[in-house]
């Protein structure tokens, strides 16, 4: 996978280049928005790690041009922790958002999620998604957890399908509202109520980490990555 890192901090570029290269990724870097767009026009790019605080442009303004110019995923790396900044970037089309400072292991895990999702989208739309503990048969509208069937109402199914198809990545409240109600005017409390119901149904063991995580003010994330079933 070809990765472009866009950040005006030389220390970030110098730190990420060898880490990513050691994992077999091809790495390019850019220190501002213009250099980033030039790199995308001249090179095949699969993933852009994009800082928001660039010297010549707000990074969120680059997301749409990147999506138009290249078949690239975008992960925001930013020290801006305001919910509004995260929501704006995700609504503009970013695939994920990682707060600075971040750990290398977390970033690499997010990149692997992007790789799996790109591989999934490059083929036919999968009708069955699985992990070690979850089998989600979209065509049959069946969910099993640890081998046990889990009944989902039509609304719960619609919400879980979006989360499952984007497993490991944050899904904004806006996207979930559209999936569940067909619009974004529904009261947030309805969404929170259905997420709470899903969370209860996805609980394997009260002592285990939650499978459905809240990204405060932004949306939700299915913590366990699901992959298309083989065969």
C-alpha positions as a Markdown table, in Angstrom:
| # | Residue | x | y | z |
|---|---|---|---|---|
| 1 | Unk | 0.0 | 0.0 | 0.0 |
| 2 | Unk | 1.2 | 3.5 | -0.9 |
| 3 | Unk | 0.9 | 6.0 | 1.9 |
| 4 | Unk | 1.3 | 9.8 | 1.8 |
| 5 | Unk | 2.0 | 11.5 | 5.2 |
| 6 | Unk | 1.0 | 15.1 | 5.2 |
| 7 | Unk | 2.3 | 17.1 | 8.2 |
| 8 | Unk | 4.2 | 20.3 | 8.7 |
| 9 | Unk | 6.1 | 18.9 | 11.7 |
| 10 | Unk | 9.4 | 17.4 | 10.4 |
| 11 | Unk | 9.6 | 15.2 | 13.6 |
| 12 | Unk | 6.3 | 13.5 | 12.7 |
| 13 | Unk | 7.5 | 12.8 | 9.1 |
| 14 | Unk | 10.9 | 11.6 | 10.3 |
| 15 | Unk | 9.3 | 9.3 | 12.9 |
| 16 | Unk | 6.6 | 7.8 | 10.7 |
| 17 | Unk | 8.6 | 7.1 | 7.5 |
| 18 | Unk | 10.8 | 4.3 | 8.9 |
| 19 | Unk | 8.0 | 2.8 | 11.0 |
| 20 | Unk | 5.7 | 2.5 | 8.0 |
| 21 | Unk | 8.5 | 1.4 | 5.6 |
| 22 | Unk | 9.5 | -1.3 | 8.0 |
| 23 | Unk | 5.9 | -2.7 | 7.7 |
| 24 | Unk | 6.3 | -2.9 | 3.9 |
| 25 | Unk | 4.5 | 0.3 | 3.0 |
| 26 | Unk | 5.7 | 2.7 | 0.3 |
| 27 | Unk | 5.9 | 6.1 | 2.0 |
| 28 | Unk | 5.8 | 9.7 | 0.6 |
| 29 | Unk | 5.7 | 12.8 | 2.7 |
| 30 | Unk | 4.5 | 16.4 | 2.2 |
| 31 | Unk | 4.7 | 19.4 | 4.5 |
| 32 | Unk | 1.8 | 21.4 | 3.2 |
| 33 | Unk | -1.4 | 21.2 | 1.2 |
| 34 | Unk | 0.0 | 22.2 | -2.2 |
| 35 | Unk | 2.8 | 19.6 | -1.9 |
| 36 | Unk | 0.2 | 17.0 | -0.9 |
| 37 | Unk | -2.0 | 17.6 | -3.9 |
| 38 | Unk | 1.1 | 17.6 | -6.2 |
| 39 | Unk | 2.2 | 14.3 | -4.8 |
| 40 | Unk | -1.3 | 12.8 | -5.3 |
| 41 | Unk | -1.3 | 13.9 | -9.0 |
| 42 | Unk | 2.1 | 12.4 | -9.6 |
| 43 | Unk | 1.9 | 9.1 | -7.7 |
| 44 | Unk | -0.6 | 6.3 | -7.0 |
| 45 | Unk | -1.7 | 6.8 | -3.4 |
| 46 | Unk | -3.9 | 4.4 | -1.4 |
| 47 | Unk | -3.9 | 6.2 | 2.0 |
| 48 | Unk | -3.3 | 9.7 | 3.1 |
| 49 | Unk | -2.4 | 10.4 | 6.8 |
| 50 | Unk | -3.5 | 14.0 | 7.0 |
| 51 | Unk | -2.8 | 16.7 | 9.6 |
| 52 | Unk | -5.4 | 19.4 | 9.9 |
| 53 | Unk | -3.1 | 22.3 | 11.0 |
| 54 | Unk | -1.1 | 22.8 | 7.7 |
| 55 | Unk | 0.6 | 26.2 | 7.0 |
| 56 | Unk | -1.2 | 27.0 | 3.8 |
| 57 | Unk | -4.6 | 25.4 | 4.2 |
| 58 | Unk | -6.9 | 23.7 | 6.7 |
| 59 | Unk | -6.4 | 20.0 | 6.2 |
| 60 | Unk | -10.2 | 19.4 | 6.2 |
| 61 | Unk | -10.3 | 21.4 | 3.0 |
| 62 | Unk | -8.1 | 18.8 | 1.3 |
| 63 | Unk | -10.3 | 15.8 | 2.0 |
| 64 | Unk | -12.7 | 16.4 | -0.9 |
| 65 | Unk | -9.9 | 17.2 | -3.5 |
| 66 | Unk | -8.0 | 14.1 | -2.4 |
| 67 | Unk | -11.1 | 11.9 | -2.8 |
| 68 | Unk | -11.8 | 13.4 | -6.3 |
| 69 | Unk | -8.2 | 13.1 | -7.5 |
| 70 | Unk | -7.3 | 9.7 | -6.2 |
| 71 | Unk | -8.8 | 6.4 | -5.0 |
| 72 | Unk | -7.4 | 7.1 | -1.6 |
| 73 | Unk | -8.5 | 6.6 | 2.0 |
| 74 | Unk | -7.9 | 9.5 | 4.4 |
| 75 | Unk | -7.0 | 9.2 | 8.1 |
| 76 | Unk | -6.8 | 12.4 | 10.0 |
| 77 | Unk | -3.9 | 12.8 | 12.5 |
| 78 | Unk | -4.5 | 16.0 | 14.5 |
| 79 | Unk | -4.0 | 17.7 | 17.9 |
| 80 | Unk | -7.4 | 19.2 | 17.5 |
| 81 | Unk | -9.6 | 17.4 | 20.0 |
| 82 | Unk | -12.8 | 19.4 | 19.6 |
| 83 | Unk | -15.8 | 17.3 | 18.5 |
| 84 | Unk | -16.7 | 19.8 | 15.8 |
| 85 | Unk | -13.3 | 19.3 | 14.1 |
| 86 | Unk | -13.7 | 15.6 | 14.1 |
| 87 | Unk | -17.3 | 15.7 | 12.9 |
| 88 | Unk | -16.4 | 18.1 | 10.1 |
| 89 | Unk | -13.5 | 16.0 | 8.9 |
| 90 | Unk | -15.5 | 12.8 | 8.9 |
| 91 | Unk | -18.5 | 14.5 | 7.2 |
| 92 | Unk | -16.1 | 15.8 | 4.5 |
| 93 | Unk | -15.2 | 12.1 | 3.8 |
| 94 | Unk | -12.3 | 11.2 | 6.1 |
| 95 | Unk | -12.3 | 7.5 | 6.9 |
| 96 | Unk | -10.9 | 7.8 | 10.4 |
| 97 | Unk | -9.5 | 10.3 | 13.0 |
| 98 | Unk | -6.6 | 9.7 | 15.3 |
| 99 | Unk | -5.8 | 12.1 | 18.0 |
| 100 | Unk | -2.2 | 13.4 | 18.6 |
| 101 | Unk | -0.2 | 12.3 | 20.4 |
| 102 | Unk | -0.8 | 8.8 | 19.2 |
| 103 | Unk | 0.8 | 5.5 | 19.8 |
| 104 | Unk | 2.5 | 3.7 | 16.9 |
| 105 | Unk | 0.6 | 0.5 | 17.6 |
| 106 | Unk | -2.7 | 2.3 | 17.5 |
| 107 | Unk | -1.9 | 4.0 | 14.2 |
| 108 | Unk | -0.8 | 0.7 | 12.6 |
| 109 | Unk | -4.0 | -1.0 | 13.7 |
| 110 | Unk | -6.1 | 1.7 | 12.1 |
| 111 | Unk | -4.1 | 1.4 | 8.9 |
| 112 | Unk | -4.7 | -2.4 | 8.9 |
| 113 | Unk | -8.4 | -1.7 | 9.2 |
| 114 | Unk | -8.2 | 0.6 | 6.2 |
| 115 | Unk | -6.4 | -2.1 | 4.2 |
| 116 | Unk | -9.1 | -4.7 | 5.0 |
| 117 | Unk | -11.8 | -2.3 | 4.1 |
| 118 | Unk | -10.1 | -1.4 | 0.8 |
| 119 | Unk | -9.7 | -5.0 | 0.0 |
| 120 | Unk | -13.4 | -5.6 | 0.8 |
| 121 | Unk | -14.5 | -2.8 | -1.4 |
| 122 | Unk | -12.3 | -3.8 | -4.3 |
| 123 | Unk | -14.3 | -7.0 | -4.8 |
| 124 | Unk | -18.0 | -7.8 | -4.7 |
| 125 | Unk | -20.0 | -6.4 | -1.8 |
| 126 | Unk | -19.8 | -9.1 | 0.9 |
| 127 | Unk | -23.0 | -10.6 | 2.2 |
| 128 | Unk | -21.3 | -12.3 | 5.2 |
| 129 | Unk | -18.9 | -10.6 | 7.6 |
| 130 | Unk | -17.1 | -12.6 | 10.3 |
| 131 | Unk | -14.6 | -12.5 | 13.2 |
| 132 | Unk | -13.5 | -15.1 | 15.7 |
| 133 | Unk | -16.7 | -14.6 | 17.7 |
| 134 | Unk | -19.2 | -12.9 | 15.3 |
| 135 | Unk | -20.9 | -14.1 | 12.1 |
| 136 | Unk | -23.1 | -11.5 | 10.4 |
| 137 | Unk | -25.0 | -12.9 | 7.5 |
| 138 | Unk | -26.4 | -9.8 | 5.8 |
| 139 | Unk | -28.3 | -11.7 | 3.1 |
| 140 | Unk | -30.1 | -13.9 | 5.6 |
| 141 | Unk | -30.3 | -11.1 | 8.2 |
| 142 | Unk | -28.8 | -13.3 | 10.8 |
| 143 | Unk | -26.3 | -12.4 | 13.6 |
| 144 | Unk | -24.6 | -15.0 | 15.8 |
| 145 | Unk | -22.3 | -14.2 | 18.7 |
| 146 | Unk | -20.1 | -17.0 | 20.1 |
| 147 | Unk | -22.3 | -19.4 | 18.2 |
| 148 | Unk | -25.5 | -18.1 | 19.7 |
| 149 | Unk | -28.2 | -16.3 | 17.6 |
| 150 | Unk | -28.8 | -12.6 | 18.4 |
| 151 | Unk | -32.2 | -11.2 | 17.4 |
| 152 | Unk | -32.1 | -7.7 | 15.9 |
| 153 | Unk | -35.1 | -5.5 | 15.2 |
| 154 | Unk | -35.2 | -4.0 | 11.7 |
| 155 | Unk | -33.8 | -0.7 | 13.1 |
| 156 | Unk | -31.0 | -2.4 | 15.0 |
| 157 | Unk | -30.1 | -4.4 | 11.9 |
| 158 | Unk | -29.8 | -1.3 | 9.8 |
| 159 | Unk | -27.6 | 0.4 | 12.4 |
| 160 | Unk | -25.4 | -2.7 | 12.9 |
| 161 | Unk | -24.9 | -3.2 | 9.2 |
| 162 | Unk | -23.3 | 0.2 | 8.8 |
| 163 | Unk | -21.1 | -0.4 | 11.9 |
| 164 | Unk | -20.2 | -3.9 | 10.6 |
| 165 | Unk | -19.3 | -2.7 | 7.1 |
| 166 | Unk | -17.1 | -0.1 | 8.7 |
| 167 | Unk | -15.8 | -2.2 | 11.5 |
| 168 | Unk | -12.8 | -0.8 | 13.3 |
| 169 | Unk | -13.6 | 2.7 | 12.0 |
| 170 | Unk | -15.7 | 5.5 | 13.6 |
| 171 | Unk | -19.2 | 5.9 | 12.0 |
| 172 | Unk | -20.7 | 9.3 | 12.6 |
| 173 | Unk | -24.0 | 9.9 | 14.2 |
| 174 | Unk | -25.1 | 11.5 | 10.9 |
| 175 | Unk | -24.4 | 8.3 | 8.9 |
| 176 | Unk | -26.2 | 6.2 | 11.5 |
| 177 | Unk | -29.2 | 8.4 | 11.5 |
| 178 | Unk | -29.5 | 8.2 | 7.7 |
| 179 | Unk | -29.1 | 4.4 | 7.9 |
| 180 | Unk | -31.7 | 4.0 | 10.6 |
| 181 | Unk | -34.2 | 6.8 | 9.9 |
| 182 | Unk | -33.4 | 8.1 | 6.4 |
| 183 | Unk | -32.6 | 11.6 | 7.7 |
| 184 | Unk | -30.5 | 13.5 | 10.2 |
| 185 | Unk | -33.3 | 15.3 | 12.0 |
| 186 | Unk | -34.1 | 12.5 | 14.4 |
| 187 | Unk | -33.5 | 13.2 | 18.1 |
| 188 | Unk | -30.1 | 12.0 | 19.2 |
| 189 | Unk | -31.8 | 10.3 | 22.1 |
| 190 | Unk | -33.4 | 7.8 | 19.8 |
| 191 | Unk | -30.0 | 6.9 | 18.3 |
| 192 | Unk | -28.5 | 6.5 | 21.8 |
| 193 | Unk | -31.3 | 4.3 | 22.9 |
| 194 | Unk | -30.9 | 1.9 | 19.9 |
| 195 | Unk | -27.1 | 1.9 | 20.4 |
| 196 | Unk | -27.6 | 1.0 | 24.0 |
| 197 | Unk | -29.9 | -1.9 | 23.0 |
| 198 | Unk | -27.2 | -3.1 | 20.5 |
| 199 | Unk | -24.5 | -2.8 | 23.1 |
| 200 | Unk | -26.5 | -5.0 | 25.5 |
| 201 | Unk | -27.1 | -7.6 | 22.8 |
| 202 | Unk | -23.4 | -7.6 | 21.9 |
| 203 | Unk | -22.2 | -8.2 | 25.4 |
| 204 | Unk | -20.2 | -11.5 | 25.7 |
| 205 | Unk | -19.0 | -11.1 | 29.2 |
| 206 | Unk | -19.5 | -8.1 | 31.5 |
| 207 | Unk | -15.8 | -8.2 | 32.4 |
| 208 | Unk | -14.7 | -8.0 | 28.7 |
| 209 | Unk | -14.1 | -4.8 | 26.8 |
| 210 | Unk | -17.1 | -3.5 | 24.9 |
| 211 | Unk | -17.5 | -4.4 | 21.3 |
| 212 | Unk | -19.4 | -1.2 | 20.5 |
| 213 | Unk | -17.4 | 1.9 | 21.5 |
| 214 | Unk | -18.6 | 5.5 | 21.8 |
| 215 | Unk | -16.6 | 8.3 | 20.1 |
| 216 | Unk | -17.9 | 11.1 | 22.3 |
| 217 | Unk | -19.8 | 13.7 | 20.3 |
| 218 | Unk | -18.8 | 12.1 | 17.0 |
| 219 | Unk | -20.3 | 8.6 | 16.6 |
| 220 | Unk | -19.6 | 4.9 | 17.3 |
| 221 | Unk | -17.1 | 2.3 | 16.4 |
| 222 | Unk | -17.4 | -1.5 | 16.3 |
| 223 | Unk | -14.2 | -2.5 | 18.0 |
| 224 | Unk | -13.8 | -5.9 | 16.4 |
| 225 | Unk | -12.8 | -5.8 | 12.7 |
| 226 | Unk | -15.0 | -8.0 | 10.6 |
| 227 | Unk | -13.8 | -9.6 | 7.3 |
| 228 | Unk | -15.7 | -11.1 | 4.4 |
| 229 | Unk | -16.3 | -14.8 | 4.9 |
| 230 | Unk | -14.3 | -17.0 | 2.6 |
| 231 | Unk | -16.1 | -19.3 | 0.1 |
